[in-house]
Every structure is written in C-alpha cells, then in structure tokens.
C-alpha cells in the first residue's frame, strides 16, 4: 500500500506530509515491502505499528530541546 492510501484509510491523525517527512528522516520508519512503478509500497501492519510507537512531542509545545 502506498503512503497516500495508508494516510487516508489506515492511519487516522497522521497526514501524508508527516508520513513523507518520517520516511525521509525517521530511522525507525518501516522499509518498503515492494515497488509499483516509482511508488514504494509498505505493509499496512508495519505502518500501523510504526504509527502506534512513533515519538510524539508533548502537547502545546514547540520546544524541541
């Protein structure tokens, strides 16, 4: 499944932009399971597990320190 489809149907609260940023910058982001043309495909189970375990900033703050 591609990132757009995962964001729309399986990962509520996580935007497509957040998934793309995480794919580029988060070392714990799942590795692609396959490829369709130029699109990387991911396992739904792996993306959902990553979504549950991803680090989150405390609410109401913008401080990254």
PDB file of N, CA, C and O in Angstrom:
ATOM      1  N   UNK A   1       0.833  -1.153   0.000  1.00  0.00           N
ATOM      2  CA  UNK A   1       0.000   0.000   0.000  1.00  0.00           C
ATOM      3  C   UNK A   1       0.891   1.233   0.000  1.00  0.00           C
ATOM      4  O   UNK A   1       1.898   1.278   0.706  1.00  0.00           O
ATOM      5  N   UNK A   2       0.524   2.219  -0.782  1.00  0.00           N
ATOM      6  CA  UNK A   2       1.269   3.468  -0.856  1.00  0.00           C
ATOM      7  C   UNK A   2       0.983   4.363   0.344  1.00  0.00           C
ATOM      8  O   UNK A   2       0.028   4.133   1.087  1.00  0.00           O
ATOM      9  N   UNK A   3       1.807   5.373   0.525  1.00  0.00           N
ATOM     10  CA  UNK A   3       1.658   6.265   1.673  1.00  0.00           C
ATOM     11  C   UNK A   3       0.348   7.044   1.637  1.00  0.00           C
ATOM     12  O   UNK A   3      -0.277   7.234   2.681  1.00  0.00           O
ATOM     13  N   UNK A   4      -0.080   7.497   0.466  1.00  0.00           N
ATOM     14  CA  UNK A   4      -1.328   8.254   0.367  1.00  0.00           C
ATOM     15  C   UNK A   4      -2.517   7.410   0.817  1.00  0.00           C
ATOM     16  O   UNK A   4      -3.353   7.874   1.593  1.00  0.00           O
ATOM     17  N   UNK A   5      -2.592   6.197   0.339  1.00  0.00           N
ATOM     18  CA  UNK A   5      -3.689   5.310   0.708  1.00  0.00           C
ATOM     19  C   UNK A   5      -3.640   4.971   2.199  1.00  0.00           C
ATOM     20  O   UNK A   5      -4.681   4.895   2.851  1.00  0.00           O
ATOM     21  N   UNK A   6      -2.464   4.771   2.730  1.00  0.00           N
ATOM     22  CA  UNK A   6      -2.324   4.477   4.157  1.00  0.00           C
ATOM     23  C   UNK A   6      -2.789   5.658   4.996  1.00  0.00           C
ATOM     24  O   UNK A   6      -3.484   5.470   5.994  1.00  0.00           O
ATOM     25  N   UNK A   7      -2.411   6.883   4.602  1.00  0.00           N
ATOM     26  CA  UNK A   7      -2.808   8.074   5.350  1.00  0.00           C
ATOM     27  C   UNK A   7      -4.319   8.261   5.311  1.00  0.00           C
ATOM     28  O   UNK A   7      -4.917   8.653   6.313  1.00  0.00           O
ATOM     29  N   UNK A   8      -4.941   7.988   4.178  1.00  0.00           N
ATOM     30  CA  UNK A   8      -6.376   8.199   4.031  1.00  0.00           C
ATOM     31  C   UNK A   8      -7.209   7.144   4.744  1.00  0.00           C
ATOM     32  O   UNK A   8      -8.279   7.463   5.262  1.00  0.00           O
ATOM     33  N   UNK A   9      -6.750   5.898   4.786  1.00  0.00           N
ATOM     34  CA  UNK A   9      -7.608   4.814   5.261  1.00  0.00           C
ATOM     35  C   UNK A   9      -7.152   4.112   6.534  1.00  0.00           C
ATOM     36  O   UNK A   9      -7.993   3.593   7.269  1.00  0.00           O
ATOM     37  N   UNK A  10      -5.878   4.078   6.817  1.00  0.00           N
ATOM     38  CA  UNK A  10      -5.400   3.220   7.896  1.00  0.00           C
ATOM     39  C   UNK A  10      -4.675   3.940   9.030  1.00  0.00           C
ATOM     40  O   UNK A  10      -4.454   3.346  10.086  1.00  0.00           O
ATOM     41  N   UNK A  11      -4.305   5.192   8.839  1.00  0.00           N
ATOM     42  CA  UNK A  11      -3.561   5.918   9.870  1.00  0.00           C
ATOM     43  C   UNK A  11      -4.263   7.238  10.181  1.00  0.00           C
ATOM     44  O   UNK A  11      -3.808   8.296   9.747  1.00  0.00           O
ATOM     45  N   UNK A  12      -5.353   7.187  10.919  1.00  0.00           N
ATOM     46  CA  UNK A  12      -6.055   8.441  11.235  1.00  0.00           C
ATOM     47  C   UNK A  12      -5.182   9.345  12.094  1.00  0.00           C
ATOM     48  O   UNK A  12      -4.510   8.886  13.017  1.00  0.00           O
ATOM     49  N   UNK A  13      -5.200  10.612  11.782  1.00  0.00           N
ATOM     50  CA  UNK A  13      -4.426  11.571  12.555  1.00  0.00           C
ATOM     51  C   UNK A  13      -3.007  11.776  12.058  1.00  0.00           C
ATOM     52  O   UNK A  13      -2.300  12.642  12.572  1.00  0.00           O
ATOM     53  N   UNK A  14      -2.574  11.008  11.077  1.00  0.00           N
ATOM     54  CA  UNK A  14      -1.231  11.185  10.507  1.00  0.00           C
ATOM     55  C   UNK A  14      -1.403  11.631   9.064  1.00  0.00           C
ATOM     56  O   UNK A  14      -2.008  10.929   8.254  1.00  0.00           O
ATOM     57  N   UNK A  15      -0.872  12.792   8.751  1.00  0.00           N
ATOM     58  CA  UNK A  15      -1.032  13.339   7.404  1.00  0.00           C
ATOM     59  C   UNK A  15      -0.039  12.711   6.436  1.00  0.00           C
ATOM     60  O   UNK A  15       0.950  12.098   6.836  1.00  0.00           O
ATOM     61  N   UNK A  16      -0.329  12.880   5.167  1.00  0.00           N
ATOM     62  CA  UNK A  16       0.573  12.398   4.131  1.00  0.00           C
ATOM     63  C   UNK A  16       1.924  13.102   4.233  1.00  0.00           C
ATOM     64  O   UNK A  16       2.969  12.478   4.047  1.00  0.00           O
ATOM     65  N   UNK A  17       1.902  14.395   4.527  1.00  0.00           N
ATOM     66  CA  UNK A  17       3.153  15.144   4.679  1.00  0.00           C
ATOM     67  C   UNK A  17       3.980  14.595   5.837  1.00  0.00           C
ATOM     68  O   UNK A  17       5.203  14.494   5.733  1.00  0.00           O
ATOM     69  N   UNK A  18       3.322  14.239   6.943  1.00  0.00           N
ATOM     70  CA  UNK A  18       4.036  13.670   8.090  1.00  0.00           C
ATOM     71  C   UNK A  18       4.645  12.322   7.737  1.00  0.00           C
ATOM     72  O   UNK A  18       5.759  12.018   8.163  1.00  0.00           O
ATOM     73  N   UNK A  19       3.932  11.513   6.965  1.00  0.00           N
ATOM     74  CA  UNK A  19       4.473  10.213   6.547  1.00  0.00           C
ATOM     75  C   UNK A  19       5.687  10.391   5.635  1.00  0.00           C
ATOM     76  O   UNK A  19       6.681   9.677   5.767  1.00  0.00           O
ATOM     77  N   UNK A  20       5.597  11.333   4.725  1.00  0.00           N
ATOM     78  CA  UNK A  20       6.725  11.575   3.820  1.00  0.00           C
ATOM     79  C   UNK A  20       7.937  12.100   4.585  1.00  0.00           C
ATOM     80  O   UNK A  20       9.068  11.700   4.309  1.00  0.00           O
ATOM     81  N   UNK A  21       7.704  12.992   5.540  1.00  0.00           N
ATOM     82  CA  UNK A  21       8.799  13.512   6.352  1.00  0.00           C
ATOM     83  C   UNK A  21       9.439  12.386   7.159  1.00  0.00           C
ATOM     84  O   UNK A  21      10.664  12.296   7.241  1.00  0.00           O
ATOM     85  N   UNK A  22       8.610  11.526   7.755  1.00  0.00           N
ATOM     86  CA  UNK A  22       9.125  10.418   8.559  1.00  0.00           C
ATOM     87  C   UNK A  22       9.902   9.435   7.696  1.00  0.00           C
ATOM     88  O   UNK A  22      10.940   8.920   8.114  1.00  0.00           O
ATOM     89  N   UNK A  23       9.401   9.174   6.493  1.00  0.00           N
ATOM     90  CA  UNK A  23      10.099   8.246   5.596  1.00  0.00           C
ATOM     91  C   UNK A  23      11.508   8.755   5.304  1.00  0.00           C
ATOM     92  O   UNK A  23      12.445   7.963   5.198  1.00  0.00           O
ATOM     93  N   UNK A  24      11.662  10.066   5.173  1.00  0.00           N
ATOM     94  CA  UNK A  24      12.963  10.643   4.853  1.00  0.00           C
ATOM     95  C   UNK A  24      13.862  10.810   6.072  1.00  0.00           C
ATOM     96  O   UNK A  24      15.085  10.757   5.938  1.00  0.00           O
ATOM     97  N   UNK A  25      13.286  11.010   7.264  1.00  0.00           N
ATOM     98  CA  UNK A  25      14.095  11.411   8.419  1.00  0.00           C
ATOM     99  C   UNK A  25      14.057  10.474   9.626  1.00  0.00           C
ATOM    100  O   UNK A  25      14.901  10.596  10.514  1.00  0.00           O
ATOM    101  N   UNK A  26      13.122   9.562   9.681  1.00  0.00           N
ATOM    102  CA  UNK A  26      12.965   8.699  10.856  1.00  0.00           C
ATOM    103  C   UNK A  26      13.613   7.339  10.598  1.00  0.00           C
ATOM    104  O   UNK A  26      13.156   6.599   9.728  1.00  0.00           O
ATOM    105  N   UNK A  27      14.665   7.000  11.334  1.00  0.00           N
ATOM    106  CA  UNK A  27      15.330   5.714  11.095  1.00  0.00           C
ATOM    107  C   UNK A  27      14.465   4.508  11.476  1.00  0.00           C
ATOM    108  O   UNK A  27      14.760   3.389  11.059  1.00  0.00           O
ATOM    109  N   UNK A  28      13.406   4.717  12.259  1.00  0.00           N
ATOM    110  CA  UNK A  28      12.543   3.600  12.641  1.00  0.00           C
ATOM    111  C   UNK A  28      11.384   3.388  11.671  1.00  0.00           C
ATOM    112  O   UNK A  28      10.584   2.472  11.860  1.00  0.00           O
ATOM    113  N   UNK A  29      11.283   4.228  10.627  1.00  0.00           N
ATOM    114  CA  UNK A  29      10.207   4.077   9.648  1.00  0.00           C
ATOM    115  C   UNK A  29      10.383   2.743   8.921  1.00  0.00           C
ATOM    116  O   UNK A  29      11.505   2.368   8.583  1.00  0.00           O
ATOM    117  N   UNK A  30       9.285   2.027   8.678  1.00  0.00           N
ATOM    118  CA  UNK A  30       9.403   0.702   8.033  1.00  0.00           C
ATOM    119  C   UNK A  30      10.038   0.764   6.639  1.00  0.00           C
ATOM    120  O   UNK A  30       9.910   1.758   5.924  1.00  0.00           O
ATOM    121  N   UNK A  31      10.701  -0.288   6.287  1.00  0.00           N
ATOM    122  CA  UNK A  31      11.282  -0.385   4.950  1.00  0.00           C
ATOM    123  C   UNK A  31      10.188  -0.791   3.962  1.00  0.00           C
ATOM    124  O   UNK A  31       9.226  -1.459   4.342  1.00  0.00           O
ATOM    125  N   UNK A  32      10.328  -0.393   2.707  1.00  0.00           N
ATOM    126  CA  UNK A  32       9.314  -0.747   1.712  1.00  0.00           C
ATOM    127  C   UNK A  32       9.229  -2.260   1.527  1.00  0.00           C
ATOM    128  O   UNK A  32      10.237  -2.965   1.584  1.00  0.00           O
ATOM    129  N   UNK A  33       8.007  -2.743   1.303  1.00  0.00           N
ATOM    130  CA  UNK A  33       7.798  -4.161   1.077  1.00  0.00           C
ATOM    131  C   UNK A  33       7.882  -4.503  -0.407  1.00  0.00           C
ATOM    132  O   UNK A  33       8.223  -5.627  -0.777  1.00  0.00           O
ATOM    133  N   UNK A  34       7.566  -3.520  -1.254  1.00  0.00           N
ATOM    134  CA  UNK A  34       7.577  -3.744  -2.699  1.00  0.00           C
ATOM    135  C   UNK A  34       7.613  -2.394  -3.396  1.00  0.00           C
ATOM    136  O   UNK A  34       7.704  -1.345  -2.759  1.00  0.00           O
ATOM    137  N   UNK A  35       7.541  -2.447  -4.725  1.00  0.00           N
ATOM    138  CA  UNK A  35       7.547  -1.227  -5.519  1.00  0.00           C
ATOM    139  C   UNK A  35       6.592  -1.415  -6.690  1.00  0.00           C
ATOM    140  O   UNK A  35       6.573  -2.469  -7.326  1.00  0.00           O
ATOM    141  N   UNK A  36       5.795  -0.373  -6.968  1.00  0.00           N
ATOM    142  CA  UNK A  36       4.891  -0.396  -8.121  1.00  0.00           C
ATOM    143  C   UNK A  36       5.215   0.842  -8.944  1.00  0.00           C
ATOM    144  O   UNK A  36       4.850   1.957  -8.573  1.00  0.00           O
ATOM    145  N   UNK A  37       5.896   0.643 -10.053  1.00  0.00           N
ATOM    146  CA  UNK A  37       6.372   1.778 -10.836  1.00  0.00           C
ATOM    147  C   UNK A  37       7.407   2.530 -10.020  1.00  0.00           C
ATOM    148  O   UNK A  37       8.430   1.966  -9.631  1.00  0.00           O
ATOM    149  N   UNK A  38       7.140   3.807  -9.759  1.00  0.00           N
ATOM    150  CA  UNK A  38       8.051   4.582  -8.934  1.00  0.00           C
ATOM    151  C   UNK A  38       7.582   4.678  -7.483  1.00  0.00           C
ATOM    152  O   UNK A  38       8.290   5.218  -6.633  1.00  0.00           O
ATOM    153  N   UNK A  39       6.388   4.155  -7.200  1.00  0.00           N
ATOM    154  CA  UNK A  39       5.820   4.238  -5.854  1.00  0.00           C
ATOM    155  C   UNK A  39       6.319   3.095  -4.971  1.00  0.00           C
ATOM    156  O   UNK A  39       6.297   1.930  -5.367  1.00  0.00           O
ATOM    157  N   UNK A  40       6.768   3.452  -3.769  1.00  0.00           N
ATOM    158  CA  UNK A  40       7.167   2.440  -2.802  1.00  0.00           C
ATOM    159  C   UNK A  40       5.920   1.960  -2.056  1.00  0.00           C
ATOM    160  O   UNK A  40       5.075   2.766  -1.666  1.00  0.00           O
ATOM    161  N   UNK A  41       5.813   0.666  -1.864  1.00  0.00           N
ATOM    162  CA  UNK A  41       4.661   0.087  -1.180  1.00  0.00           C
ATOM    163  C   UNK A  41       5.090  -0.446   0.177  1.00  0.00           C
ATOM    164  O   UNK A  41       6.184  -0.990   0.329  1.00  0.00           O
ATOM    165  N   UNK A  42       4.214  -0.283   1.155  1.00  0.00           N
ATOM    166  CA  UNK A  42       4.514  -0.661   2.530  1.00  0.00           C
ATOM    167  C   UNK A  42       3.457  -1.618   3.051  1.00  0.00           C
ATOM    168  O   UNK A  42       2.316  -1.610   2.588  1.00  0.00           O
ATOM    169  N   UNK A  43       3.836  -2.429   4.002  1.00  0.00           N
ATOM    170  CA  UNK A  43       2.900  -3.312   4.681  1.00  0.00           C
ATOM    171  C   UNK A  43       2.029  -2.479   5.620  1.00  0.00           C
ATOM    172  O   UNK A  43       2.542  -1.659   6.381  1.00  0.00           O
ATOM    173  N   UNK A  44       0.719  -2.686   5.567  1.00  0.00           N
ATOM    174  CA  UNK A  44      -0.205  -1.946   6.433  1.00  0.00           C
ATOM    175  C   UNK A  44       0.127  -2.217   7.893  1.00  0.00           C
ATOM    176  O   UNK A  44       0.117  -1.302   8.716  1.00  0.00           O
ATOM    177  N   UNK A  45       0.417  -3.455   8.209  1.00  0.00           N
ATOM    178  CA  UNK A  45       0.736  -3.825   9.587  1.00  0.00           C
ATOM    179  C   UNK A  45       1.968  -3.070  10.090  1.00  0.00           C
ATOM    180  O   UNK A  45       1.970  -2.566  11.212  1.00  0.00           O
ATOM    181  N   UNK A  46       3.008  -2.992   9.267  1.00  0.00           N
ATOM    182  CA  UNK A  46       4.234  -2.284   9.661  1.00  0.00           C
ATOM    183  C   UNK A  46       3.984  -0.794   9.876  1.00  0.00           C
ATOM    184  O   UNK A  46       4.500  -0.208  10.828  1.00  0.00           O
ATOM    185  N   UNK A  47       3.184  -0.171   8.985  1.00  0.00           N
ATOM    186  CA  UNK A  47       2.884   1.253   9.130  1.00  0.00           C
ATOM    187  C   UNK A  47       2.040   1.525  10.371  1.00  0.00           C
ATOM    188  O   UNK A  47       2.261   2.520  11.062  1.00  0.00           O
ATOM    189  N   UNK A  48       1.075   0.653  10.660  1.00  0.00           N
ATOM    190  CA  UNK A  48       0.244   0.840  11.844  1.00  0.00           C
ATOM    191  C   UNK A  48       1.072   0.681  13.114  1.00  0.00           C
ATOM    192  O   UNK A  48       0.893   1.436  14.070  1.00  0.00           O
ATOM    193  N   UNK A  49       1.971  -0.287  13.130  1.00  0.00           N
ATOM    194  CA  UNK A  49       2.843  -0.475  14.293  1.00  0.00           C
ATOM    195  C   UNK A  49       3.757   0.734  14.472  1.00  0.00           C
ATOM    196  O   UNK A  49       3.962   1.191  15.596  1.00  0.00           O
ATOM    197  N   UNK A  50       4.307   1.259  13.376  1.00  0.00           N
ATOM    198  CA  UNK A  50       5.134   2.453  13.462  1.00  0.00           C
ATOM    199  C   UNK A  50       4.307   3.634  13.984  1.00  0.00           C
ATOM    200  O   UNK A  50       4.779   4.401  14.824  1.00  0.00           O
ATOM    201  N   UNK A  51       3.081   3.779  13.489  1.00  0.00           N
ATOM    202  CA  UNK A  51       2.212   4.866  13.923  1.00  0.00           C
ATOM    203  C   UNK A  51       1.905   4.818  15.413  1.00  0.00           C
ATOM    204  O   UNK A  51       1.834   5.859  16.065  1.00  0.00           O
ATOM    205  N   UNK A  52       1.724   3.623  15.954  1.00  0.00           N
ATOM    206  CA  UNK A  52       1.465   3.476  17.391  1.00  0.00           C
ATOM    207  C   UNK A  52       2.698   3.794  18.220  1.00  0.00           C
ATOM    208  O   UNK A  52       2.575   4.337  19.318  1.00  0.00           O
ATOM    209  N   UNK A  53       3.881   3.468  17.722  1.00  0.00           N
ATOM    210  CA  UNK A  53       5.109   3.586  18.501  1.00  0.00           C
ATOM    211  C   UNK A  53       5.939   4.829  18.194  1.00  0.00           C
ATOM    212  O   UNK A  53       6.999   5.018  18.789  1.00  0.00           O
ATOM    213  N   UNK A  54       5.480   5.674  17.282  1.00  0.00           N
ATOM    214  CA  UNK A  54       6.296   6.827  16.890  1.00  0.00           C
ATOM    215  C   UNK A  54       6.398   7.833  18.029  1.00  0.00           C
ATOM    216  O   UNK A  54       5.458   7.985  18.809  1.00  0.00           O
ATOM    217  N   UNK A  55       7.515   8.510  18.128  1.00  0.00           N
ATOM    218  CA  UNK A  55       7.675   9.527  19.182  1.00  0.00           C
ATOM    219  C   UNK A  55       6.796  10.735  18.900  1.00  0.00           C
ATOM    220  O   UNK A  55       6.641  11.153  17.753  1.00  0.00           O
ATOM    221  N   UNK A  56       6.234  11.277  19.940  1.00  0.00           N
ATOM    222  CA  UNK A  56       5.374  12.455  19.810  1.00  0.00           C
ATOM    223  C   UNK A  56       5.868  13.543  20.755  1.00  0.00           C
ATOM    224  O   UNK A  56       6.359  13.259  21.848  1.00  0.00           O
ATOM    225  N   UNK A  57       5.731  14.770  20.325  1.00  0.00           N
ATOM    226  CA  UNK A  57       6.089  15.914  21.175  1.00  0.00           C
ATOM    227  C   UNK A  57       4.971  16.129  22.183  1.00  0.00           C
ATOM    228  O   UNK A  57       3.815  15.817  21.897  1.00  0.00           O
ATOM    229  N   UNK A  58       5.295  16.654  23.354  1.00  0.00           N
ATOM    230  CA  UNK A  58       4.241  16.981  24.312  1.00  0.00           C
ATOM    231  C   UNK A  58       3.266  17.990  23.727  1.00  0.00           C
ATOM    232  O   UNK A  58       3.665  18.879  22.975  1.00  0.00           O
ATOM    233  N   UNK A  59       2.013  17.857  24.063  1.00  0.00           N
ATOM    234  CA  UNK A  59       1.010  18.764  23.531  1.00  0.00           C
ATOM    235  C   UNK A  59       1.195  20.183  24.015  1.00  0.00           C
ATOM    236  O   UNK A  59       1.535  20.423  25.174  1.00  0.00           O
ATOM    237  N   UNK A  60       0.968  21.115  23.120  1.00  0.00           N
ATOM    238  CA  UNK A  60       1.049  22.516  23.477  1.00  0.00           C
ATOM    239  C   UNK A  60       2.449  23.100  23.475  1.00  0.00           C
ATOM    240  O   UNK A  60       2.644  24.238  23.904  1.00  0.00           O
ATOM    241  N   UNK A  61       3.423  22.343  23.001  1.00  0.00           N
ATOM    242  CA  UNK A  61       4.786  22.870  22.984  1.00  0.00           C
ATOM    243  C   UNK A  61       5.337  22.859  21.572  1.00  0.00           C
ATOM    244  O   UNK A  61       4.918  22.068  20.727  1.00  0.00           O
ATOM    245  N   UNK A  62       6.264  23.732  21.340  1.00  0.00           N
ATOM    246  CA  UNK A  62       7.002  23.718  20.077  1.00  0.00           C
ATOM    247  C   UNK A  62       8.484  23.595  20.358  1.00  0.00           C
ATOM    248  O   UNK A  62       9.303  23.659  19.441  1.00  0.00           O
ATOM    249  N   UNK A  63       8.836  23.417  21.633  1.00  0.00           N
ATOM    250  CA  UNK A  63      10.231  23.302  22.044  1.00  0.00           C
ATOM    251  C   UNK A  63      10.763  21.918  21.690  1.00  0.00           C
ATOM    252  O   UNK A  63      10.199  20.905  22.105  1.00  0.00           O
ATOM    253  N   UNK A  64      11.830  21.878  20.935  1.00  0.00           N
ATOM    254  CA  UNK A  64      12.400  20.596  20.512  1.00  0.00           C
ATOM    255  C   UNK A  64      13.585  20.169  21.383  1.00  0.00           C
ATOM    256  O   UNK A  64      14.151  19.103  21.146  1.00  0.00           O
ATOM    257  N   UNK A  65      13.964  20.942  22.352  1.00  0.00           N
ATOM    258  CA  UNK A  65      15.118  20.596  23.200  1.00  0.00           C
ATOM    259  C   UNK A  65      14.761  19.571  24.224  1.00  0.00           C
ATOM    260  O   UNK A  65      15.613  19.169  25.017  1.00  0.00           O
TER     261      UNK A  65
END
